[in-house]
Amino acid sequence: MKEIISGISLLFLIQGVGGLINHLTNGSKSWFLVNYINAFQGWEIVIDILMIVIGGLIGILSMRGKKQSGR
């Protein structure tokens, strides 16, 4: 289960960092999720940063859980 959570964290981080780079460099539409959700149009950079923060928090909490369980 913790591997799945770590994977989700990585997914959020990749989508956030890649999307942020794409939007800051005025990149074309690509495979970043934010580009394809109409509700996020106009808020792309904010959503990218939010995805980075969420991915980081999930990753930190996942690592914290591993330390507490002794594995």
C-alpha positions as CSV (number, residue, x, y, z in Angstrom):
1,M,0.0,0.0,0.0
2,K,2.8,2.4,0.8
3,E,4.3,1.8,-2.6
4,I,1.0,2.9,-4.2
5,I,1.0,6.1,-2.0
6,S,4.6,6.8,-3.0
7,G,3.6,6.3,-6.7
8,I,0.8,8.8,-6.3
9,S,3.1,11.2,-4.7
10,L,5.5,10.9,-7.6
11,L,2.7,11.3,-10.1
12,F,1.6,14.6,-8.4
13,L,5.2,15.8,-8.3
14,I,5.8,15.0,-12.0
15,Q,2.5,16.6,-13.1
16,G,3.2,19.7,-11.0
17,V,6.8,20.3,-11.9
18,G,6.4,19.4,-15.5
19,G,3.3,21.4,-15.9
20,L,4.9,24.4,-14.1
21,I,7.9,24.3,-16.5
22,N,5.5,23.9,-19.4
23,H,3.4,26.9,-18.4
24,L,6.2,29.2,-17.5
25,T,7.9,28.6,-20.8
26,N,4.6,29.0,-22.7
27,G,4.9,25.4,-23.9
28,S,2.3,23.8,-26.1
29,K,-0.4,21.6,-24.9
30,S,1.2,18.4,-23.7
31,W,0.3,15.4,-21.6
32,F,0.1,17.5,-18.4
33,L,-3.3,17.0,-16.8
34,V,-4.0,20.7,-16.0
35,N,-4.1,21.5,-19.7
36,Y,-7.1,19.3,-20.3
37,I,-9.4,20.3,-17.4
38,N,-11.5,23.3,-18.4
39,A,-12.1,24.4,-14.8
40,F,-8.4,25.0,-14.3
41,Q,-8.0,27.3,-17.4
42,G,-6.5,30.6,-16.2
43,W,-5.2,29.0,-13.0
44,E,-2.7,26.7,-14.5
45,I,0.4,27.9,-12.6
46,V,-1.4,28.0,-9.3
47,I,-2.7,24.5,-9.8
48,D,0.8,23.3,-10.8
49,I,2.2,24.7,-7.6
50,L,-0.7,23.1,-5.6
51,M,0.1,19.7,-7.2
52,I,3.8,20.0,-6.2
53,V,2.8,20.8,-2.6
54,I,0.3,18.0,-2.4
55,G,2.8,15.5,-3.9
56,G,5.4,16.6,-1.5
57,L,3.1,16.3,1.5
58,I,2.0,12.8,0.4
59,G,5.6,11.8,0.0
60,I,6.6,13.2,3.4
61,L,3.7,11.5,5.2
62,S,4.4,8.3,3.4
63,M,8.0,8.3,4.5
64,R,6.9,9.3,8.1
65,G,4.6,6.3,8.1
66,K,7.5,4.0,7.1
67,K,9.7,5.2,9.9
68,Q,6.9,4.7,12.5
69,S,6.2,1.2,11.4
70,G,9.9,0.3,11.7
71,R,10.4,-0.8,8.1
